[in-house]
Structures are given as C-alpha cells and as structure tokens.
Amino acid sequence: MRVSGAAGAPRRPLRPCVTELRLSAFAGHRRVRVPLGAVTVIAGDSGSGKTSAVRAYEALARLGGGARVADVFPDPLSCVPERARPDAQRRRGFRIGCTADGPEGPVRLDVAVQAEPELRIVGERLSADGLVLLETALRDPGRRTVQAAWHTGGSAPVTRAPLPDDRLGTALLPLRVSGRTDGQRQVLAAAEQMVVALRSVFVCDPQPEWMGAPVPLGSGRLLSGCDNLADVLWRTGEECARRHGQLVAALDAGCAGRIVDLRAEPLPDGTVRAVLDRGDGTATELARLGYGELRYVALALVLLTGPGVLDLDTAGEVPSAMQALTLLCDNFDRGLDPRQRAALLRLAVRMADRGHIRCVGTVSDPSWAARTHGVTVVHLGE
C-alpha cells in the first residue's frame, strides 16, 4: 500500500473522527492499515479490495451505533480471508479495527469476529496511550456472552463482567460503567469518542434511476440512495438560504446549461418533485438529467448539508457542533465527467477545512485526485 498527498503535520481534531482503518484479516486484506485524512481517496485496480475497505468501515460504524452483529454481517463468510484455516474447533473469522482521534487523543478499537460455526464477536480491545481500557474474550463457547474486563483505576484495577457476544462492548460501556473513579471516567471518555466518531458516518450510494421520480412528503431526511431527494429539498430549500445558494452555485458549475435554482414543487396527488430553474422561464424536471448529473446533484447536496438532514443515527446526547459528519462513498467518481469529479473533490476539501465534514471515497484511477491539495490518496495493492 502507498499513501500520497495531504502532507503536513497532523492536527488533533476538535471533533471525534476516524483517522485510521485497520484490516488485520478481512476478505482479501491482511495486515493493512489505511490512514484517513479529512478527504481520503482509496484507489487501486479491480480486485485490490477498495469495496472491502468501505464495507469494513461501514461495519464498524454500524457496530458503534449498537447494531447486532448478524445485521451488520448478513454474509459473514465473505469477510473471512480466503485461505484462513479453521482451528481445532472448526472456527474461522476475521479481524478489523480503527483509530478515532479527538479531545481524548488517539483511541484504538480492534474487533475479532467469529464467522463459523456461529457468528459472534469473540474479542474486542479498546485502548489509549498504551493502556487497555476494555478487553473481551470468549471463555465458554456454550454461552452467548464474552468475559469483559474494563479499567477501573480504583482499589480494584479492573472490573469484570459478562457482555453479550452479538454487540460491540464499547457501545455498551456507558450503560455498565458508573464513572465513579478517574479510571472509569477515562474509559467512558474514550468509549464516547469512539462511538461518536463511528456513529457520524453516512454511507451514500446515489441511485439516479430512482432520484427523478416524485415522492410523498416524509421526514425530509436524505436516504442513502438519495431517492427521496425531492422530499429533502422541500424541507431544506427555506431552512438555510446561504447553503442552498452554495448548492445552486455548485450545480450551475457542474451541470449542463444555466441553473439559477433547484427546488421542490408540489403535485396534485400530494407528492413533490424536484425541478431546476433555468432562469428563462424554463423548469427542467430532475428526471431529465443524465446519470452523472444526478449523482453530482446528490453528492453536492450531501457535502453541503449536515447530519440533521441525513438519515443518520447520530449520538443525540452530544451537541451537533461537537460531531463531524463523515461521507463514505464507494465508486465516488462513477458516472462523473472530469469537470464534475474535480468540482466535487474541491467542494469536499472546502467543507472539510471548516471542520464539519470528512469524506472517504473509492476510485479506480486516482491521478486526477492526486492533483487536488488537501486530499490523501491511499493506493491499495502497491
């Protein structure tokens, strides 16, 4: 693996964010560490494992949000390295992890998942500054629990208790640790930083074939496929005139023809549709745009919006000002022409400089991205 771009001394983030992804043994990866900057492009040839890296990141994000391991890994055997041999009990699995940086400094999380014969989390370690804050291990395969030990720092150095083997222990710590000692408060702070960083991830895969259709009014929160874009525009068009103006300017720069507005208009059947105002009395239905233009519209909207407008289960107990959204997009440049992909990357860098969003995307050819200041390019398979 080779890393290029985004040179300079790293600064400690004010908002928790994931700064490294570890694929210790996952799908086609072994002992791979992926550094993540404010804007990161993961590149490589077909089969180099770009999509697998995104899958691992998304899996950690969902586990951090409290999802059950069976919901996160519906096909766990596909995550097991191909040549991984079972042990004497015929067990095989995979290992992934990440580092979340923030006010508490770098916090590491490493997770071991057993894929067969039964899917379960069999090991987990949360650590900071070389100190193990939480460690779990499977002691009795006949029970659906793992033995957990977390740092206490009081009269007893650790506290031991069983935790369920179908959820991430780090996400459960706020419910189990009282915070009475300095050690316990250190554990809670590290766990909160990791969970906030992971829960702030929005996986975006715009589906142009769905985006142009009229939709009923709903929550106004953008779905991962962006098929309810018109509903979101109905809500956001009046909420922030400044950001809406920035969105219109971005569309005018990246789409064919002049664009002076993007809005949602109601239809007689109670649905709404998205239309482009061309400034000459012509309103173009969004459905008339090309595949690449529709993906461009969706990604620009995500980059210019905030967690409150996305279908994202953020940490509600933490103020939004202390959270940094991370956009995770496989095949970031799919369908985009050179002008569109360059404009989106510059927009991502500009928004990341403000500290409110980070971006991780995969591409096949990174040559165009490497020329953009502020972008970290990770070359897999080299």
KEVEXTI-349549 format. One line per 10 residues: number of its first residue (from 1); their letters; for each residue x, y, z of C-alpha. Coordinates in nm, 3 decimals, padded with zeros to 5 digits, always signed. Example, Ala and Ser with C-alpha at 12.3 -4.5 7.8 and 13.67 -1.06 7.14 Angstrom:
<atoms>
1) AS) +01.230 -00.450 +00.780; +01.367 -00.106 +00.714 $
</atoms>
This chain:
<atoms>
1) MRVSGAAGAP) +00.000 +00.000 +00.000; +00.119 +00.352 -00.080; -00.006 +00.687 +00.055; +00.034 +01.024 -00.112; -00.092 +01.380 -00.069; -00.216 +01.579 +00.232; +00.132 +01.649 +00.360; +00.193 +01.846 +00.675; +00.187 +01.800 +01.050; -00.140 +01.643 +01.168 $
11) RRPLRPCVTE) -00.358 +01.847 +01.400; -00.565 +01.695 +01.677; -00.930 +01.709 +01.566; -01.167 +01.906 +01.784; -01.448 +01.669 +01.687; -01.412 +01.289 +01.716; -01.331 +01.127 +01.381; -01.183 +00.805 +01.249; -00.822 +00.860 +01.137; -00.716 +00.503 +01.059 $
21) LRLSAFAGHR) -00.887 +00.188 +00.938; -00.721 -00.148 +01.011; -00.793 -00.460 +00.808; -00.594 -00.712 +01.008; -00.763 -01.010 +00.843; -01.067 -00.918 +00.636; -01.173 -01.053 +00.296; -00.868 -01.011 +00.069; -00.676 -00.795 +00.318; -00.416 -00.893 +00.576 $
31) RVRVPLGAVT) -00.227 -00.651 +00.800; -00.347 -00.347 +00.604; -00.361 -00.002 +00.767; -00.549 +00.271 +00.582; -00.474 +00.626 +00.704; -00.774 +00.857 +00.673; -00.736 +01.230 +00.626; -01.006 +01.494 +00.611; -01.065 +01.394 +00.246; -00.939 +01.049 +00.151 $
41) VIAGDSGSGK) -00.948 +00.875 -00.186; -00.887 +00.499 -00.177; -00.758 +00.381 -00.513; -00.650 +00.057 -00.672; -00.705 -00.184 -00.956; -01.009 -00.408 -00.976; -00.975 -00.673 -00.707; -00.744 -00.466 -00.487; -01.007 -00.452 -00.211; -01.143 -00.097 -00.231 $
51) TSAVRAYEAL) -01.503 -00.205 -00.173; -01.394 -00.440 +00.106; -01.229 -00.147 +00.286; -01.551 +00.052 +00.263; -01.750 -00.250 +00.387; -01.525 -00.281 +00.690; -01.559 +00.090 +00.771; -01.937 +00.074 +00.735; -01.948 -00.238 +00.955; -01.756 -00.065 +01.234 $
61) ARLGGGARVA) -01.987 +00.235 +01.206; -02.296 +00.018 +01.243; -02.149 -00.176 +01.533; -02.063 +00.153 +01.700; -02.427 +00.251 +01.663; -02.537 -00.058 +01.857; -02.641 -00.283 +01.567; -02.637 -00.660 +01.616; -02.352 -00.844 +01.451; -02.595 -01.059 +01.247 $
71) DVFPDPLSCV) -02.749 -00.745 +01.095; -02.407 -00.596 +01.018; -02.267 -00.912 +00.856; -02.550 -01.093 +00.671; -02.288 -01.295 +00.478; -02.003 -01.330 +00.729; -01.815 -01.599 +00.536; -01.745 -01.347 +00.258; -01.545 -01.147 +00.513; -01.319 -01.438 +00.610 $
81) PERARPDAQR) -00.981 -01.437 +00.431; -00.993 -01.696 +00.156; -00.705 -01.908 +00.284; -00.791 -01.882 +00.653; -00.783 -02.230 +00.803; -01.023 -02.336 +01.081; -00.885 -02.423 +01.423; -00.940 -02.750 +01.609; -01.300 -02.643 +01.689; -01.357 -02.563 +01.320 $
91) RRGFRIGCTA) -01.376 -02.190 +01.391; -01.289 -01.921 +01.138; -01.334 -01.546 +01.147; -01.193 -01.204 +01.066; -01.043 -00.900 +01.241; -01.095 -00.529 +01.179; -01.029 -00.213 +01.374; -00.988 +00.162 +01.367; -00.845 +00.462 +01.549; -01.064 +00.757 +01.649 $
101) DGPEGPVRLD) -00.887 +01.081 +01.730; -01.035 +01.374 +01.920; -01.018 +01.555 +02.253; -00.908 +01.234 +02.430; -00.624 +01.174 +02.186; -00.599 +00.865 +01.963; -00.821 +00.580 +02.081; -00.783 +00.235 +01.923; -01.054 -00.025 +01.874; -00.985 -00.377 +01.748 $
111) VAVQAEPELR) -01.256 -00.638 +01.698; -01.238 -01.013 +01.630; -01.548 -01.173 +01.480; -01.609 -01.547 +01.456; -01.791 -01.629 +01.132; -01.834 -02.003 +01.175; -01.966 -02.224 +01.317; -02.160 -01.943 +01.487; -02.147 -01.569 +01.416; -02.037 -01.380 +01.725 $
121) IVGERLSADG) -01.792 -01.117 +01.849; -01.524 -01.318 +02.027; -01.275 -01.047 +02.115; -01.255 -00.671 +02.148; -00.992 -00.428 +02.273; -01.028 -00.055 +02.338; -00.704 +00.122 +02.426; -00.544 +00.466 +02.451; -00.184 +00.571 +02.520; -00.085 +00.207 +02.552 $
131) LVLLETALRD) -00.343 +00.145 +02.828; -00.605 -00.123 +02.771; -00.939 +00.028 +02.872; -01.165 -00.260 +02.769; -01.083 -00.616 +02.671; -01.324 -00.900 +02.599; -01.264 -01.266 +02.522; -01.474 -01.575 +02.461; -01.422 -01.808 +02.758; -01.713 -02.051 +02.724 $
141) PGRRTVQAAW) -01.831 -02.127 +02.368; -02.151 -02.273 +02.512; -02.266 -01.932 +02.639; -02.375 -01.636 +02.429; -02.152 -01.398 +02.628; -01.791 -01.286 +02.639; -01.592 -01.211 +02.952; -01.521 -00.837 +02.969; -01.267 -00.651 +03.180; -01.251 -00.273 +03.187 $
151) HTGGSAPVTR) -01.011 -00.035 +03.354; -01.118 +00.097 +03.695; -00.810 +00.256 +03.846; -00.951 +00.237 +04.198; -00.890 -00.019 +04.471; -00.952 -00.286 +04.207; -00.755 -00.230 +03.884; -01.025 -00.379 +03.661; -01.392 -00.467 +03.673; -01.504 -00.797 +03.520 $
161) APLPDDRLGT) -01.850 -00.883 +03.393; -02.013 -01.073 +03.105; -02.126 -00.885 +02.795; -02.341 -01.016 +02.507; -02.146 -01.158 +02.214; -02.373 -01.010 +01.948; -02.296 -00.642 +02.009; -01.992 -00.420 +02.037; -01.891 -00.391 +02.401; -01.755 -00.037 +02.356 $
171) ALLPLRVSGR) -02.104 +00.083 +02.262; -02.245 -00.076 +02.580; -01.995 +00.071 +02.826; -02.197 +00.387 +02.908; -02.468 +00.154 +03.039; -02.229 -00.053 +03.252; -01.962 +00.185 +03.385; -02.060 +00.418 +03.669; -01.782 +00.673 +03.626; -01.701 +00.696 +03.997 $
181) TDGQRQVLAA) -01.323 +00.669 +03.963; -01.076 +00.853 +03.741; -01.009 +00.527 +03.560; -01.378 +00.471 +03.490; -01.417 +00.825 +03.364; -01.121 +00.768 +03.131; -01.292 +00.456 +02.996; -01.619 +00.641 +02.940; -01.450 +00.935 +02.765; -01.260 +00.705 +02.529 $
191) AEQMVVALRS) -01.568 +00.495 +02.455; -01.776 +00.807 +02.389; -01.514 +00.943 +02.149; -01.505 +00.615 +01.956; -01.884 +00.580 +01.941; -01.940 +00.943 +01.835; -01.680 +00.907 +01.559; -01.838 +00.587 +01.428; -02.200 +00.698 +01.453; -02.126 +01.009 +01.246 $
201) VFVCDPQPEW) -02.070 +00.806 +00.926; -02.317 +00.844 +00.637; -02.291 +00.580 +00.366; -02.402 +00.737 +00.038; -02.469 +00.550 -00.286; -02.686 +00.774 -00.508; -02.921 +00.579 -00.736; -03.002 +00.807 -01.033; -03.271 +00.573 -01.166; -03.481 +00.649 -00.857 $
211) MGAPVPLGSG) -03.394 +01.012 -00.788; -03.610 +01.184 -01.051; -03.943 +01.030 -00.954; -04.199 +01.229 -00.748; -04.205 +01.121 -00.383; -04.450 +01.163 -00.095; -04.361 +01.406 +00.180; -04.182 +01.231 +00.462; -03.920 +01.302 +00.724; -03.711 +01.524 +00.499 $
221) RLLSGCDNLA) -03.400 +01.319 +00.587; -03.194 +01.205 +00.290; -03.171 +00.828 +00.241; -02.852 +00.651 +00.142; -02.972 +00.604 -00.216; -03.086 +00.969 -00.237; -03.416 +00.856 -00.394; -03.613 +01.094 -00.170; -03.414 +01.399 -00.280; -03.728 +01.597 -00.368 $
231) DVLWRTGEEC) -03.863 +01.549 -00.015; -03.534 +01.678 +00.128; -03.538 +01.984 -00.099; -03.893 +02.062 +00.012; -03.760 +02.085 +00.367; -03.419 +02.244 +00.317; -03.496 +02.497 +00.046; -03.602 +02.754 +00.305; -03.401 +02.639 +00.608; -03.063 +02.784 +00.513 $
241) ARRHGQLVAA) -03.054 +03.030 +00.225; -02.674 +03.051 +00.232; -02.616 +02.677 +00.191; -02.893 +02.650 -00.064; -02.723 +02.923 -00.263; -02.396 +02.732 -00.245; -02.572 +02.419 -00.370; -02.722 +02.606 -00.666; -02.382 +02.754 -00.750; -02.225 +02.407 -00.740 $
251) LDAGCAGRIV) -02.493 +02.269 -00.971; -02.453 +02.557 -01.213; -02.081 +02.478 -01.230; -02.121 +02.103 -01.275; -02.434 +02.052 -01.485; -02.511 +02.134 -01.847; -02.689 +02.464 -01.908; -02.757 +02.753 -01.676; -02.911 +02.680 -01.333; -03.042 +02.956 -01.107 $
261) DLRAEPLPDG) -03.235 +02.742 -00.858; -03.316 +02.388 -00.751; -03.649 +02.346 -00.576; -03.924 +02.103 -00.495; -04.275 +02.169 -00.623; -04.598 +02.001 -00.509; -04.810 +01.789 -00.742; -05.189 +01.740 -00.730; -05.156 +01.385 -00.593; -04.977 +01.509 -00.280 $
271) TVRAVLDRGD) -04.625 +01.417 -00.392; -04.339 +01.655 -00.468; -04.087 +01.657 -00.750; -03.750 +01.829 -00.790; -03.705 +02.080 -01.072; -03.424 +02.302 -01.197; -03.495 +02.668 -01.270; -03.305 +02.769 -01.584; -03.363 +03.141 -01.535; -03.551 +03.191 -01.861 $
281) GTATELARLG) -03.890 +03.065 -01.750; -03.793 +02.701 -01.815; -03.823 +02.445 -01.535; -03.642 +02.117 -01.601; -03.757 +01.808 -01.415; -03.471 +01.644 -01.231; -03.558 +01.318 -01.404; -03.440 +01.470 -01.734; -03.081 +01.498 -01.614; -02.823 +01.240 -01.711 $
291) YGELRYVALA) -02.687 +00.966 -01.487; -02.370 +01.154 -01.394; -02.552 +01.483 -01.340; -02.793 +01.316 -01.095; -02.506 +01.164 -00.896; -02.336 +01.503 -00.896; -02.651 +01.672 -00.760; -02.687 +01.414 -00.481; -02.325 +01.422 -00.368; -02.313 +01.801 -00.374 $
301) LVLLTGPGVL) -02.624 +01.811 -00.155; -02.468 +01.572 +00.098; -02.143 +01.770 +00.114; -02.331 +02.095 +00.175; -02.579 +01.967 +00.432; -02.547 +01.846 +00.791; -02.629 +01.537 +01.000; -02.978 +01.670 +01.076; -03.076 +01.641 +00.710; -02.940 +01.289 +00.659 $
311) DLDTAGEVPS) -03.095 +00.956 +00.755; -02.827 +00.911 +01.019; -02.849 +00.791 +01.379; -02.603 +01.031 +01.537; -02.520 +01.044 +01.908; -02.814 +01.251 +02.029; -02.658 +01.318 +02.368; -02.365 +01.501 +02.205; -02.423 +01.850 +02.058; -02.407 +01.852 +01.678 $
321) AMQALTLLCD) -02.136 +02.120 +01.696; -01.909 +01.854 +01.853; -01.970 +01.597 +01.577; -01.805 +01.577 +01.235; -02.002 +01.402 +00.963; -01.809 +01.152 +00.751; -01.933 +01.080 +00.400; -01.848 +00.725 +00.290; -01.894 +00.663 -00.083; -01.783 +00.360 -00.283 $
331) NFDRGLDPRQ) -01.719 +00.433 -00.652; -01.717 +00.806 -00.581; -01.648 +00.903 -00.942; -01.890 +00.660 -01.109; -02.068 +00.833 -01.397; -01.899 +01.169 -01.335; -01.712 +01.357 -01.606; -01.370 +01.512 -01.528; -01.521 +01.853 -01.452; -01.780 +01.710 -01.211 $
341) RAALLRLAVR) -01.547 +01.485 -01.014; -01.288 +01.763 -00.977; -01.556 +02.011 -00.864; -01.694 +01.767 -00.606; -01.349 +01.694 -00.467; -01.271 +02.065 -00.433; -01.607 +02.112 -00.260; -01.527 +01.825 -00.021; -01.191 +01.984 +00.066; -01.351 +02.324 +00.122 $
351) MADRGHIRCV) -01.617 +02.184 +00.354; -01.361 +01.966 +00.535; -01.144 +02.273 +00.601; -01.435 +02.411 +00.802; -01.428 +02.101 +01.020; -01.786 +01.991 +00.972; -01.742 +01.702 +00.729; -01.491 +01.439 +00.624; -01.503 +01.233 +00.308; -01.382 +00.883 +00.218 $
361) GTVSDPSWAA) -01.438 +00.760 -00.137; -01.303 +00.494 -00.368; -01.187 +00.539 -00.729; -01.005 +00.325 -00.984; -00.775 +00.593 -01.127; -00.652 +00.845 -00.867; -00.439 +01.057 -01.099; -00.696 +01.336 -01.114; -00.748 +01.334 -00.735; -00.377 +01.344 -00.654 $
371) RTHGVTVVHL) -00.353 +01.691 -00.808; -00.602 +01.835 -00.555; -00.448 +01.999 -00.248; -00.577 +01.862 +00.082; -00.657 +01.511 -00.045; -00.499 +01.193 +00.095; -00.468 +00.923 -00.171; -00.429 +00.563 -00.050; -00.315 +00.320 -00.319; -00.418 -00.037 -00.231 $
381) GE) -00.230 -00.329 -00.378; +00.103 -00.146 -00.408 $
</atoms>
